[in-house]
Amino acid sequence: MSFKKNIATLMTGTIASQIIPIASSPVLTRLYSPDDFGVLVLFVSIATFIVVVSTGRYDFGLPQTKNIIDAANLSVLSFLIVLIFTALIVSLLIIVRNLSITINSFGQLVFLVPVSIFLLSCTSILINLSIRFDAYKGISISRVFQSLTTAFIGITIGLYNTMAYGLILAILVGQIVGFMILIFSLRKLIFRMSLTDITVINLIEVAKEYSLFPKKNLPSAIVNSFYNNGKMVILTLLYSTAFTGLLSLTFRVVQMPITVVSNSVSDVLYRYVSIELQRGDYRSIQSKLKRMAIILSLVGLVPSITLLLWGEDLFIFVFGEAWGLAGKYAAILSFGFYFQFIASPFCKVFYAYNNHSVYLSWEIVRFVLVYLPMLIGYICLANDILVIAVLSLSLVASYILLLFLLKDMLKNKEIV
């Protein structure tokens, strides 16, 4: 399948999968309060942050595997790491409970965190396995049905009993459905994998061969995850669940489409660049990435300008009067979101070039640019609007820096 068809396949499914939660948001915002969404964001942020280390990042080596035997062994290795890691998390939570340590906001629902971690980790493995064998259709279908299930369960529970836990349960059921569909879509490939090829020796060999991912990729992934998910946890601790609930709607409606485009393009780009690097065709890579950057910059203009001018009014009209402030946040963040839309799809290009150190450096710089102003703002008693404005400017600066680093890497034409 061609590069354009691969992107089109992923984009079709992933855009549809994000239209569903956006379309269901006007209903959910009338069934659940900003506080309810704040608790959901806290739950998802914790699970998503932890899941980054749960596979040792070996799953990201799957698109680079040379044959089905390596792919099978690397997949099994990743699953084994997930099982061990999940067991450790459950054991830790049991110890915490036995010590009678109170876990605020969640209560006993904290034991659902390991379930989400396991599902997200296994899904990541299957997605990367699908990318390796160009099975993009299964990824798209999985994402669509996961979104449909999550929206349906969330609305159904909300109609009978309004509680944040309804949103959390909806997320978990959706993750289960998405995971099962991926397994079904890969069933033929899984049956082609011979159990006799999966041996302890082969597992050790692939662990060594792809050790660059836990050694080099994992540190940057941890910083990235802490940046993306940790800021919501910290904002909740510094301010309130109501504040993060309002902000979460902004990210749900605005950043989700950006993430969809970013993930769809970056997944295909990662595979494409990996192949072209093996061929030594650097000019093709430069040309393809330049065209993609131009397309993304043009596509992102209209929604960004619309959000800037009418963000607050749109949020009030669509989601209700209580969510107007979230629209004001969205308008301020439109600058940062625009540059994120352009630059974020190219993050995995650094992985393809094995240039993990440069990407890690950027992650650290972005982390400092975003977190330091937030903490200073809290200490100086800055209001929420000022905090959001600083966050937007930090996004602009960090993603412009990423584009410069990408340009420099491509110019040097080196595989580090």
C-alpha atoms as a printed R data frame, in Angstrom:
    type eleno elety resid chain resno       x       y      z
1   ATOM     1    CA   MET     A     1   0.000   0.000  0.000
2   ATOM     2    CA   SER     A     2   1.321   3.467 -0.901
3   ATOM     3    CA   PHE     A     3   2.359   6.175  1.517
4   ATOM     4    CA   LYS     A     4  -0.703   8.309  0.703
5   ATOM     5    CA   LYS     A     5  -3.103   5.375  1.012
6   ATOM     6    CA   ASN     A     6  -1.617   4.406  4.374
7   ATOM     7    CA   ILE     A     7  -2.123   7.915  5.718
8   ATOM     8    CA   ALA     A     8  -5.631   8.067  4.217
9   ATOM     9    CA   THR     A     9  -6.557   4.751  5.856
10  ATOM    10    CA   LEU     A    10  -5.340   5.838  9.274
11  ATOM    11    CA   MET     A    11  -6.743   9.350  8.926
12  ATOM    12    CA   THR     A    12 -10.215   8.118  7.951
13  ATOM    13    CA   GLY     A    13 -10.551   5.902 10.983
14  ATOM    14    CA   THR     A    14  -8.797   8.126 13.467
15  ATOM    15    CA   ILE     A    15 -10.643  11.280 12.428
16  ATOM    16    CA   ALA     A    16 -13.918   9.388 12.748
17  ATOM    17    CA   SER     A    17 -12.809   8.076 16.146
18  ATOM    18    CA   GLN     A    18 -12.247  11.641 17.353
19  ATOM    19    CA   ILE     A    19 -15.403  13.097 15.852
20  ATOM    20    CA   ILE     A    20 -17.347  10.712 18.087
21  ATOM    21    CA   PRO     A    21 -16.074  12.029 21.477
22  ATOM    22    CA   ILE     A    22 -16.317  15.604 20.193
23  ATOM    23    CA   ALA     A    23 -19.878  14.985 18.986
24  ATOM    24    CA   SER     A    24 -20.797  13.353 22.304
25  ATOM    25    CA   SER     A    25 -19.235  16.151 24.373
26  ATOM    26    CA   PRO     A    26 -22.317  18.457 24.254
27  ATOM    27    CA   VAL     A    27 -24.300  15.626 25.865
28  ATOM    28    CA   LEU     A    28 -21.602  14.619 28.348
29  ATOM    29    CA   THR     A    29 -21.004  18.216 29.503
30  ATOM    30    CA   ARG     A    30 -24.676  18.414 30.444
31  ATOM    31    CA   LEU     A    31 -24.543  15.094 32.319
32  ATOM    32    CA   TYR     A    32 -21.221  15.613 34.116
33  ATOM    33    CA   SER     A    33 -19.699  18.622 35.870
34  ATOM    34    CA   PRO     A    34 -16.219  20.172 35.371
35  ATOM    35    CA   ASP     A    35 -15.220  18.421 38.626
36  ATOM    36    CA   ASP     A    36 -16.271  15.057 37.152
37  ATOM    37    CA   PHE     A    37 -14.151  15.676 34.075
38  ATOM    38    CA   GLY     A    38 -11.304  16.738 36.345
39  ATOM    39    CA   VAL     A    39 -11.347  13.371 38.134
40  ATOM    40    CA   LEU     A    40 -11.423  11.586 34.765
41  ATOM    41    CA   VAL     A    41  -8.434  13.578 33.527
42  ATOM    42    CA   LEU     A    42  -6.519  12.729 36.709
43  ATOM    43    CA   PHE     A    43  -7.236   9.004 36.217
44  ATOM    44    CA   VAL     A    44  -6.313   8.985 32.521
45  ATOM    45    CA   SER     A    45  -3.197  11.119 33.095
46  ATOM    46    CA   ILE     A    46  -1.837   8.773 35.767
47  ATOM    47    CA   ALA     A    47  -2.502   5.627 33.693
48  ATOM    48    CA   THR     A    48  -1.114   7.137 30.486
49  ATOM    49    CA   PHE     A    49   2.001   8.386 32.237
50  ATOM    50    CA   ILE     A    50   2.797   5.008 33.783
51  ATOM    51    CA   VAL     A    51   2.095   3.060 30.572
52  ATOM    52    CA   VAL     A    52   5.110   4.681 28.898
53  ATOM    53    CA   VAL     A    53   7.518   2.422 30.798
54  ATOM    54    CA   SER     A    54   5.311  -0.683 30.875
55  ATOM    55    CA   THR     A    55   6.710  -2.225 27.673
56  ATOM    56    CA   GLY     A    56  10.256  -0.969 28.057
57  ATOM    57    CA   ARG     A    57   9.541   0.786 24.733
58  ATOM    58    CA   TYR     A    58  10.422  -2.447 22.943
59  ATOM    59    CA   ASP     A    59   7.092  -2.259 21.104
60  ATOM    60    CA   PHE     A    60   8.359   0.794 19.222
61  ATOM    61    CA   GLY     A    61  11.030  -1.407 17.690
62  ATOM    62    CA   LEU     A    62   8.406  -3.571 15.961
63  ATOM    63    CA   PRO     A    63   8.103  -1.392 12.808
64  ATOM    64    CA   GLN     A    64  11.852  -1.864 12.299
65  ATOM    65    CA   THR     A    65  11.925  -5.659 12.622
66  ATOM    66    CA   LYS     A    66  13.426  -7.468  9.623
67  ATOM    67    CA   ASN     A    67  11.121 -10.494  9.515
68  ATOM    68    CA   ILE     A    68   8.114 -12.161 11.117
69  ATOM    69    CA   ILE     A    69  10.302 -14.196 13.514
70  ATOM    70    CA   ASP     A    70  11.849 -11.061 15.017
71  ATOM    71    CA   ALA     A    71   8.423  -9.417 15.138
72  ATOM    72    CA   ALA     A    72   6.936 -12.405 16.972
73  ATOM    73    CA   ASN     A    73   9.714 -12.553 19.551
74  ATOM    74    CA   LEU     A    74   9.752  -8.799 20.133
75  ATOM    75    CA   SER     A    75   5.960  -8.817 20.565
76  ATOM    76    CA   VAL     A    76   6.146 -11.637 23.128
77  ATOM    77    CA   LEU     A    77   8.998  -9.900 24.940
78  ATOM    78    CA   SER     A    78   6.921  -6.724 25.158
79  ATOM    79    CA   PHE     A    79   3.879  -8.640 26.478
80  ATOM    80    CA   LEU     A    80   5.989 -10.359 29.140
81  ATOM    81    CA   ILE     A    81   7.346  -7.011 30.320
82  ATOM    82    CA   VAL     A    82   3.787  -5.655 30.490
83  ATOM    83    CA   LEU     A    83   2.621  -8.605 32.603
84  ATOM    84    CA   ILE     A    84   5.499  -8.204 35.055
85  ATOM    85    CA   PHE     A    85   5.064  -4.450 35.273
86  ATOM    86    CA   THR     A    86   1.283  -4.672 35.803
87  ATOM    87    CA   ALA     A    87   1.783  -7.250 38.553
88  ATOM    88    CA   LEU     A    88   4.216  -4.888 40.291
89  ATOM    89    CA   ILE     A    89   1.721  -2.019 40.128
90  ATOM    90    CA   VAL     A    90  -1.057  -4.181 41.593
91  ATOM    91    CA   SER     A    91   1.263  -5.374 44.380
92  ATOM    92    CA   LEU     A    92   2.216  -1.792 45.184
93  ATOM    93    CA   LEU     A    93  -1.430  -0.725 45.400
94  ATOM    94    CA   ILE     A    94  -2.220  -3.661 47.718
95  ATOM    95    CA   ILE     A    95   0.653  -2.622 49.992
96  ATOM    96    CA   VAL     A    96  -0.628   0.963 49.992
97  ATOM    97    CA   ARG     A    97  -4.131  -0.233 50.910
98  ATOM    98    CA   ASN     A    98  -2.819  -2.478 53.691
99  ATOM    99    CA   LEU     A    99  -0.906   0.472 55.115
100 ATOM   100    CA   SER     A   100  -4.249   2.319 55.235
101 ATOM   101    CA   ILE     A   101  -2.915   5.120 53.049
102 ATOM   102    CA   THR     A   102  -5.805   7.164 51.672
103 ATOM   103    CA   ILE     A   103  -5.781   7.835 47.933
104 ATOM   104    CA   ASN     A   104  -7.780  10.982 47.329
105 ATOM   105    CA   SER     A   105 -10.230  11.453 44.432
106 ATOM   106    CA   PHE     A   106 -10.295   7.769 43.435
107 ATOM   107    CA   GLY     A   107 -10.851   5.638 46.512
108 ATOM   108    CA   GLN     A   108 -11.094   1.962 45.551
109 ATOM   109    CA   LEU     A   109 -11.250   2.918 41.852
110 ATOM   110    CA   VAL     A   110  -7.482   3.345 41.975
111 ATOM   111    CA   PHE     A   111  -7.311  -0.429 41.423
112 ATOM   112    CA   LEU     A   112  -8.717   0.182 37.941
113 ATOM   113    CA   VAL     A   113  -5.525   2.054 37.029
114 ATOM   114    CA   PRO     A   114  -3.519  -1.191 36.480
115 ATOM   115    CA   VAL     A   115  -6.345  -2.489 34.277
116 ATOM   116    CA   SER     A   116  -6.087   0.596 32.092
117 ATOM   117    CA   ILE     A   117  -2.282   0.344 32.046
118 ATOM   118    CA   PHE     A   118  -2.451  -3.282 30.874
119 ATOM   119    CA   LEU     A   119  -4.993  -2.533 28.141
120 ATOM   120    CA   LEU     A   120  -3.157   0.546 26.862
121 ATOM   121    CA   SER     A   121   0.184  -1.292 26.835
122 ATOM   122    CA   CYS     A   122  -1.132  -4.309 24.949
123 ATOM   123    CA   THR     A   123  -2.916  -2.029 22.498
124 ATOM   124    CA   SER     A   124   0.342  -0.172 21.823
125 ATOM   125    CA   ILE     A   125   2.091  -3.466 21.051
126 ATOM   126    CA   LEU     A   126  -0.636  -4.510 18.615
127 ATOM   127    CA   ILE     A   127  -0.671  -1.093 16.929
128 ATOM   128    CA   ASN     A   128   3.085  -1.195 16.307
129 ATOM   129    CA   LEU     A   129   2.785  -4.772 15.074
130 ATOM   130    CA   SER     A   130   0.058  -3.612 12.690
131 ATOM   131    CA   ILE     A   131   2.301  -0.800 11.447
132 ATOM   132    CA   ARG     A   132   5.114  -3.293 10.757
133 ATOM   133    CA   PHE     A   133   2.880  -5.330  8.445
134 ATOM   134    CA   ASP     A   134   0.966  -2.350  6.981
135 ATOM   135    CA   ALA     A   135  -2.285  -3.442  8.654
136 ATOM   136    CA   TYR     A   136  -3.545   0.114  9.051
137 ATOM   137    CA   LYS     A   137  -7.205  -0.745  8.478
138 ATOM   138    CA   GLY     A   138  -7.376  -2.698 11.733
139 ATOM   139    CA   ILE     A   139  -5.966   0.265 13.667
140 ATOM   140    CA   SER     A   140  -8.616   2.575 12.226
141 ATOM   141    CA   ILE     A   141 -11.510   0.207 12.929
142 ATOM   142    CA   SER     A   142 -10.261  -0.370 16.460
143 ATOM   143    CA   ARG     A   143 -10.103   3.350 17.211
144 ATOM   144    CA   VAL     A   144 -13.598   3.993 15.808
145 ATOM   145    CA   PHE     A   145 -15.285   1.253 17.857
146 ATOM   146    CA   GLN     A   146 -13.329   2.212 20.962
147 ATOM   147    CA   SER     A   147 -14.639   5.770 20.682
148 ATOM   148    CA   LEU     A   148 -18.185   4.617 19.967
149 ATOM   149    CA   THR     A   149 -18.188   2.319 23.000
150 ATOM   150    CA   THR     A   150 -16.705   4.969 25.300
151 ATOM   151    CA   ALA     A   151 -19.279   7.577 24.250
152 ATOM   152    CA   PHE     A   152 -22.216   5.165 24.526
153 ATOM   153    CA   ILE     A   153 -21.259   3.853 27.974
154 ATOM   154    CA   GLY     A   154 -20.504   7.350 29.279
155 ATOM   155    CA   ILE     A   155 -23.862   8.745 28.166
156 ATOM   156    CA   THR     A   156 -25.800   5.687 29.358
157 ATOM   157    CA   ILE     A   157 -24.314   5.793 32.853
158 ATOM   158    CA   GLY     A   158 -24.690   9.579 32.995
159 ATOM   159    CA   LEU     A   159 -28.413   9.367 32.211
160 ATOM   160    CA   TYR     A   160 -28.999   7.044 35.158
161 ATOM   161    CA   ASN     A   161 -26.415   8.259 37.663
162 ATOM   162    CA   THR     A   162 -24.255  11.338 37.184
163 ATOM   163    CA   MET     A   163 -20.794  10.596 38.557
164 ATOM   164    CA   ALA     A   164 -17.198  10.890 37.401
165 ATOM   165    CA   TYR     A   165 -16.855   7.143 37.817
166 ATOM   166    CA   GLY     A   166 -19.175   6.713 34.839
167 ATOM   167    CA   LEU     A   167 -16.637   8.435 32.616
168 ATOM   168    CA   ILE     A   168 -13.834   6.244 33.967
169 ATOM   169    CA   LEU     A   169 -15.784   3.021 33.435
170 ATOM   170    CA   ALA     A   170 -16.666   4.153 29.911
171 ATOM   171    CA   ILE     A   171 -12.980   4.697 29.114
172 ATOM   172    CA   LEU     A   172 -12.083   1.195 30.356
173 ATOM   173    CA   VAL     A   173 -14.832  -0.578 28.399
174 ATOM   174    CA   GLY     A   174 -13.790   1.337 25.291
175 ATOM   175    CA   GLN     A   175 -10.183   0.236 25.770
176 ATOM   176    CA   ILE     A   176 -11.274  -3.402 26.057
177 ATOM   177    CA   VAL     A   177 -13.275  -3.193 22.821
178 ATOM   178    CA   GLY     A   178 -10.402  -1.518 20.948
179 ATOM   179    CA   PHE     A   179  -7.944  -4.151 22.159
180 ATOM   180    CA   MET     A   180 -10.173  -7.073 21.142
181 ATOM   181    CA   ILE     A   181 -10.740  -5.652 17.654
182 ATOM   182    CA   LEU     A   182  -6.975  -5.306 17.112
183 ATOM   183    CA   ILE     A   183  -6.470  -8.946 18.081
184 ATOM   184    CA   PHE     A   184  -9.199  -9.978 15.630
185 ATOM   185    CA   SER     A   185  -7.713  -7.888 12.798
186 ATOM   186    CA   LEU     A   186  -4.281  -9.486 13.335
187 ATOM   187    CA   ARG     A   187  -5.579 -13.033 13.735
188 ATOM   188    CA   LYS     A   188  -4.140 -14.259 10.406
189 ATOM   189    CA   LEU     A   189  -0.731 -12.773 11.172
190 ATOM   190    CA   ILE     A   190  -0.778 -14.230 14.695
191 ATOM   191    CA   PHE     A   191  -1.589 -17.706 13.308
192 ATOM   192    CA   ARG     A   192   1.362 -17.359 10.895
193 ATOM   193    CA   MET     A   193   3.723 -16.910 13.820
194 ATOM   194    CA   SER     A   194   5.204 -20.246 14.789
195 ATOM   195    CA   LEU     A   195   5.490 -20.992 18.492
196 ATOM   196    CA   THR     A   196   8.682 -22.928 17.777
197 ATOM   197    CA   ASP     A   197  10.330 -19.665 16.677
198 ATOM   198    CA   ILE     A   198   9.600 -18.058 20.039
199 ATOM   199    CA   THR     A   199  12.403 -19.272 22.281
200 ATOM   200    CA   VAL     A   200  14.322 -17.941 25.243
201 ATOM   201    CA   ILE     A   201  17.396 -17.536 23.056
202 ATOM   202    CA   ASN     A   202  15.468 -15.568 20.432
203 ATOM   203    CA   LEU     A   203  13.879 -13.394 23.134
204 ATOM   204    CA   ILE     A   204  17.317 -12.572 24.516
205 ATOM   205    CA   GLU     A   205  18.630 -11.828 21.016
206 ATOM   206    CA   VAL     A   206  15.855  -9.361 20.140
207 ATOM   207    CA   ALA     A   207  16.161  -7.804 23.598
208 ATOM   208    CA   LYS     A   208  19.805  -7.073 22.816
209 ATOM   209    CA   GLU     A   209  19.234  -6.065 19.185
210 ATOM   210    CA   TYR     A   210  16.534  -3.534 20.044
211 ATOM   211    CA   SER     A   211  18.001  -2.451 23.375
212 ATOM   212    CA   LEU     A   212  18.413   1.051 21.959
213 ATOM   213    CA   PHE     A   213  14.722   1.677 22.634
214 ATOM   214    CA   PRO     A   214  14.762   1.167 26.412
215 ATOM   215    CA   LYS     A   215  18.193   2.783 26.644
216 ATOM   216    CA   LYS     A   216  17.702   5.800 24.388
217 ATOM   217    CA   ASN     A   217  13.990   6.088 23.638
218 ATOM   218    CA   LEU     A   218  12.628   5.461 27.133
219 ATOM   219    CA   PRO     A   219  14.177   8.540 28.825
220 ATOM   220    CA   SER     A   220  12.721  10.911 26.235
221 ATOM   221    CA   ALA     A   221   9.387   9.058 26.381
222 ATOM   222    CA   ILE     A   222   9.235   9.495 30.167
223 ATOM   223    CA   VAL     A   223   9.911  13.213 29.867
224 ATOM   224    CA   ASN     A   224   7.334  13.455 27.067
225 ATOM   225    CA   SER     A   225   4.705  11.586 29.056
226 ATOM   226    CA   PHE     A   226   5.349  13.594 32.195
227 ATOM   227    CA   TYR     A   227   5.005  16.733 30.117
228 ATOM   228    CA   ASN     A   228   1.713  15.628 28.515
229 ATOM   229    CA   ASN     A   229   0.110  13.956 31.513
230 ATOM   230    CA   GLY     A   230   1.947  15.353 34.508
231 ATOM   231    CA   LYS     A   231   0.850  18.896 33.869
232 ATOM   232    CA   MET     A   232  -2.786  17.944 34.425
233 ATOM   233    CA   VAL     A   233  -1.920  16.215 37.686
234 ATOM   234    CA   ILE     A   234   0.130  19.196 38.871
235 ATOM   235    CA   LEU     A   235  -2.528  21.711 37.795
236 ATOM   236    CA   THR     A   236  -5.074  19.693 39.775
237 ATOM   237    CA   LEU     A   237  -2.852  19.795 42.847
238 ATOM   238    CA   LEU     A   238  -2.079  23.519 42.448
239 ATOM   239    CA   TYR     A   239  -5.553  24.678 41.512
240 ATOM   240    CA   SER     A   240  -8.604  22.382 41.460
241 ATOM   241    CA   THR     A   241 -10.347  19.552 39.619
242 ATOM   242    CA   ALA     A   242 -12.811  22.157 38.299
243 ATOM   243    CA   PHE     A   243  -9.966  24.065 36.611
244 ATOM   244    CA   THR     A   244  -8.485  20.915 35.060
245 ATOM   245    CA   GLY     A   245 -12.010  19.800 34.133
246 ATOM   246    CA   LEU     A   246 -12.526  22.997 32.109
247 ATOM   247    CA   LEU     A   247  -9.060  22.685 30.594
248 ATOM   248    CA   SER     A   248  -9.691  19.023 29.785
249 ATOM   249    CA   LEU     A   249 -12.655  19.951 27.593
250 ATOM   250    CA   THR     A   250 -10.390  22.327 25.700
251 ATOM   251    CA   PHE     A   251  -7.910  19.526 25.092
252 ATOM   252    CA   ARG     A   252 -10.696  17.034 24.364
253 ATOM   253    CA   VAL     A   253 -12.215  19.200 21.642
254 ATOM   254    CA   VAL     A   254  -9.143  20.947 20.245
255 ATOM   255    CA   GLN     A   255  -6.050  18.886 20.963
256 ATOM   256    CA   MET     A   256  -7.644  15.527 20.221
257 ATOM   257    CA   PRO     A   257  -7.981  16.269 16.478
258 ATOM   258    CA   ILE     A   258  -4.371  17.485 16.525
259 ATOM   259    CA   THR     A   259  -3.299  14.251 18.191
260 ATOM   260    CA   VAL     A   260  -5.240  12.214 15.640
261 ATOM   261    CA   VAL     A   261  -3.537  13.887 12.698
262 ATOM   262    CA   SER     A   262  -0.170  13.759 14.458
263 ATOM   263    CA   ASN     A   263  -0.408  10.060 15.308
264 ATOM   264    CA   SER     A   264  -1.723   9.073 11.876
265 ATOM   265    CA   VAL     A   265   0.941  10.987  9.960
266 ATOM   266    CA   SER     A   266   3.788  10.121 12.346
267 ATOM   267    CA   ASP     A   267   3.006   6.374 12.311
268 ATOM   268    CA   VAL     A   268   3.202   6.257  8.519
269 ATOM   269    CA   LEU     A   269   6.179   8.628  8.384
270 ATOM   270    CA   TYR     A   270   8.066   6.461 10.869
271 ATOM   271    CA   ARG     A   271   7.709   3.403  8.654
272 ATOM   272    CA   TYR     A   272   8.406   5.394  5.460
273 ATOM   273    CA   VAL     A   273  11.546   7.079  6.810
274 ATOM   274    CA   SER     A   274  12.831   3.764  8.220
275 ATOM   275    CA   ILE     A   275  12.566   2.178  4.757
276 ATOM   276    CA   GLU     A   276  14.134   5.138  2.938
277 ATOM   277    CA   LEU     A   277  17.020   5.237  5.409
278 ATOM   278    CA   GLN     A   278  17.785   1.609  4.645
279 ATOM   279    CA   ARG     A   279  17.918   2.577  0.967
280 ATOM   280    CA   GLY     A   280  20.026   5.646  1.723
281 ATOM   281    CA   ASP     A   281  17.576   7.940 -0.082
282 ATOM   282    CA   TYR     A   282  17.972  11.090  2.032
283 ATOM   283    CA   ARG     A   283  16.669  13.467 -0.628
284 ATOM   284    CA   SER     A   284  13.376  11.625 -0.801
285 ATOM   285    CA   ILE     A   285  12.981  11.942  2.971
286 ATOM   286    CA   GLN     A   286  13.738  15.686  2.928
287 ATOM   287    CA   SER     A   287  11.315  16.301  0.071
288 ATOM   288    CA   LYS     A   288   8.520  14.280  1.661
289 ATOM   289    CA   LEU     A   289   8.855  15.943  5.073
290 ATOM   290    CA   LYS     A   290   9.024  19.443  3.562
291 ATOM   291    CA   ARG     A   291   5.816  18.898  1.591
292 ATOM   292    CA   MET     A   292   4.120  17.455  4.656
293 ATOM   293    CA   ALA     A   293   5.087  20.490  6.784
294 ATOM   294    CA   ILE     A   294   3.642  22.881  4.183
295 ATOM   295    CA   ILE     A   295   0.401  20.920  3.973
296 ATOM   296    CA   LEU     A   296   0.000  20.824  7.748
297 ATOM   297    CA   SER     A   297   0.675  24.570  8.101
298 ATOM   298    CA   LEU     A   298  -2.046  25.368  5.540
299 ATOM   299    CA   VAL     A   299  -4.598  22.897  6.910
300 ATOM   300    CA   GLY     A   300  -4.187  24.207 10.468
301 ATOM   301    CA   LEU     A   301  -4.798  27.886  9.633
302 ATOM   302    CA   VAL     A   302  -8.595  27.966  9.365
303 ATOM   303    CA   PRO     A   303  -9.449  26.089 12.599
304 ATOM   304    CA   SER     A   304  -6.812  28.060 14.529
305 ATOM   305    CA   ILE     A   305  -8.160  31.447 13.372
306 ATOM   306    CA   THR     A   306 -11.749  30.336 14.033
307 ATOM   307    CA   LEU     A   307 -10.835  29.254 17.536
308 ATOM   308    CA   LEU     A   308  -8.980  32.495 18.233
309 ATOM   309    CA   LEU     A   309 -11.872  34.735 17.177
310 ATOM   310    CA   TRP     A   310 -14.940  32.802 18.331
311 ATOM   311    CA   GLY     A   311 -13.676  30.156 20.785
312 ATOM   312    CA   GLU     A   312 -15.641  31.289 23.839
313 ATOM   313    CA   ASP     A   313 -18.914  31.822 21.943
314 ATOM   314    CA   LEU     A   314 -18.631  28.434 20.258
315 ATOM   315    CA   PHE     A   315 -18.056  26.617 23.539
316 ATOM   316    CA   ILE     A   316 -21.040  28.317 25.206
317 ATOM   317    CA   PHE     A   317 -23.305  27.497 22.260
318 ATOM   318    CA   VAL     A   318 -22.210  23.874 21.944
319 ATOM   319    CA   PHE     A   319 -21.452  22.800 25.506
320 ATOM   320    CA   GLY     A   320 -23.488  25.140 27.678
321 ATOM   321    CA   GLU     A   321 -22.968  28.312 29.701
322 ATOM   322    CA   ALA     A   322 -20.920  26.535 32.381
323 ATOM   323    CA   TRP     A   323 -18.184  25.770 29.849
324 ATOM   324    CA   GLY     A   324 -17.642  29.270 28.437
325 ATOM   325    CA   LEU     A   325 -14.358  29.657 30.289
326 ATOM   326    CA   ALA     A   326 -13.054  26.533 28.557
327 ATOM   327    CA   GLY     A   327 -13.696  28.309 25.253
328 ATOM   328    CA   LYS     A   328 -11.656  31.289 26.421
329 ATOM   329    CA   TYR     A   329  -8.834  28.899 27.295
330 ATOM   330    CA   ALA     A   330  -9.098  27.370 23.805
331 ATOM   331    CA   ALA     A   331  -8.851  30.783 22.121
332 ATOM   332    CA   ILE     A   332  -5.674  31.629 24.043
333 ATOM   333    CA   LEU     A   333  -4.156  28.205 23.382
334 ATOM   334    CA   SER     A   334  -4.913  28.372 19.642
335 ATOM   335    CA   PHE     A   335  -1.423  29.784 18.963
336 ATOM   336    CA   GLY     A   336   0.302  26.896 20.713
337 ATOM   337    CA   PHE     A   337  -2.050  24.311 19.210
338 ATOM   338    CA   TYR     A   338  -1.288  25.584 15.692
339 ATOM   339    CA   PHE     A   339   2.443  25.020 16.005
340 ATOM   340    CA   GLN     A   340   1.874  21.692 17.723
341 ATOM   341    CA   PHE     A   341  -0.289  20.629 14.767
342 ATOM   342    CA   ILE     A   342   2.548  21.424 12.346
343 ATOM   343    CA   ALA     A   343   5.517  20.021 14.256
344 ATOM   344    CA   SER     A   344   4.349  17.071 16.373
345 ATOM   345    CA   PRO     A   345   3.879  14.596 13.457
346 ATOM   346    CA   PHE     A   346   7.652  14.668 12.913
347 ATOM   347    CA   CYS     A   347   8.646  13.496 16.399
348 ATOM   348    CA   LYS     A   348   9.075   9.848 15.381
349 ATOM   349    CA   VAL     A   349  11.462  10.854 12.581
350 ATOM   350    CA   PHE     A   350  14.077  11.269 15.305
351 ATOM   351    CA   TYR     A   351  13.415   7.636 16.311
352 ATOM   352    CA   ALA     A   352  13.915   6.464 12.722
353 ATOM   353    CA   TYR     A   353  17.242   8.286 12.590
354 ATOM   354    CA   ASN     A   354  18.157   6.782 15.986
355 ATOM   355    CA   ASN     A   355  18.746  10.360 17.085
356 ATOM   356    CA   HIS     A   356  17.280   9.794 20.519
357 ATOM   357    CA   SER     A   357  19.675  12.107 22.348
358 ATOM   358    CA   VAL     A   358  18.633  15.203 20.388
359 ATOM   359    CA   TYR     A   359  14.961  14.365 20.859
360 ATOM   360    CA   LEU     A   360  15.492  13.824 24.587
361 ATOM   361    CA   SER     A   361  17.195  17.232 24.814
362 ATOM   362    CA   TRP     A   362  14.190  18.827 23.139
363 ATOM   363    CA   GLU     A   363  11.798  17.029 25.487
364 ATOM   364    CA   ILE     A   364  13.699  18.401 28.486
365 ATOM   365    CA   VAL     A   365  13.693  21.941 27.069
366 ATOM   366    CA   ARG     A   366   9.943  21.746 26.374
367 ATOM   367    CA   PHE     A   367   9.362  20.404 29.860
368 ATOM   368    CA   VAL     A   368  11.198  23.350 31.431
369 ATOM   369    CA   LEU     A   369   9.503  25.886 29.124
370 ATOM   370    CA   VAL     A   370   6.054  24.681 30.170
371 ATOM   371    CA   TYR     A   371   6.420  23.682 33.818
372 ATOM   372    CA   LEU     A   372   8.619  26.460 35.144
373 ATOM   373    CA   PRO     A   373   6.220  29.287 34.169
374 ATOM   374    CA   MET     A   374   3.289  27.316 35.625
375 ATOM   375    CA   LEU     A   375   5.011  26.959 38.982
376 ATOM   376    CA   ILE     A   376   6.147  30.599 38.971
377 ATOM   377    CA   GLY     A   377   2.606  31.669 38.128
378 ATOM   378    CA   TYR     A   378   1.238  29.706 41.073
379 ATOM   379    CA   ILE     A   379   3.828  31.129 43.461
380 ATOM   380    CA   CYS     A   380   3.090  34.664 42.226
381 ATOM   381    CA   LEU     A   381  -0.660  34.029 42.560
382 ATOM   382    CA   ALA     A   382  -1.265  34.574 38.835
383 ATOM   383    CA   ASN     A   383  -4.837  34.062 37.621
384 ATOM   384    CA   ASP     A   384  -5.901  31.192 35.370
385 ATOM   385    CA   ILE     A   385  -5.932  33.278 32.170
386 ATOM   386    CA   LEU     A   386  -2.297  34.305 32.638
387 ATOM   387    CA   VAL     A   387  -1.291  30.701 33.311
388 ATOM   388    CA   ILE     A   388  -3.003  29.568 30.083
389 ATOM   389    CA   ALA     A   389  -1.385  32.419 28.107
390 ATOM   390    CA   VAL     A   390   2.094  31.454 29.309
391 ATOM   391    CA   LEU     A   391   1.342  27.806 28.471
392 ATOM   392    CA   SER     A   392   0.387  28.815 24.920
393 ATOM   393    CA   LEU     A   393   3.578  30.825 24.386
394 ATOM   394    CA   SER     A   394   5.631  27.946 25.760
395 ATOM   395    CA   LEU     A   395   4.051  25.587 23.220
396 ATOM   396    CA   VAL     A   396   4.889  27.974 20.377
397 ATOM   397    CA   ALA     A   397   8.533  28.279 21.431
398 ATOM   398    CA   SER     A   398   9.043  24.540 21.998
399 ATOM   399    CA   TYR     A   399   7.579  23.393 18.671
400 ATOM   400    CA   ILE     A   400   9.457  26.015 16.661
401 ATOM   401    CA   LEU     A   401  12.604  24.666 18.301
402 ATOM   402    CA   LEU     A   402  11.613  21.113 17.291
403 ATOM   403    CA   LEU     A   403  11.288  22.157 13.642
404 ATOM   404    CA   PHE     A   404  14.740  23.750 13.716
405 ATOM   405    CA   LEU     A   405  16.252  20.585 15.212
406 ATOM   406    CA   LEU     A   406  14.527  18.460 12.567
407 ATOM   407    CA   LYS     A   407  15.820  20.674  9.775
408 ATOM   408    CA   ASP     A   408  19.357  20.487 11.148
409 ATOM   409    CA   MET     A   409  19.209  16.686 11.444
410 ATOM   410    CA   LEU     A   410  17.968  16.249  7.869
411 ATOM   411    CA   LYS     A   411  20.566  18.694  6.592
412 ATOM   412    CA   ASN     A   412  23.399  16.698  8.131
413 ATOM   413    CA   LYS     A   413  22.048  13.457  6.574
414 ATOM   414    CA   GLU     A   414  23.500  11.368  9.381
415 ATOM   415    CA   ILE     A   415  22.190   8.331 11.216
416 ATOM   416    CA   VAL     A   416  23.436   8.839 14.746
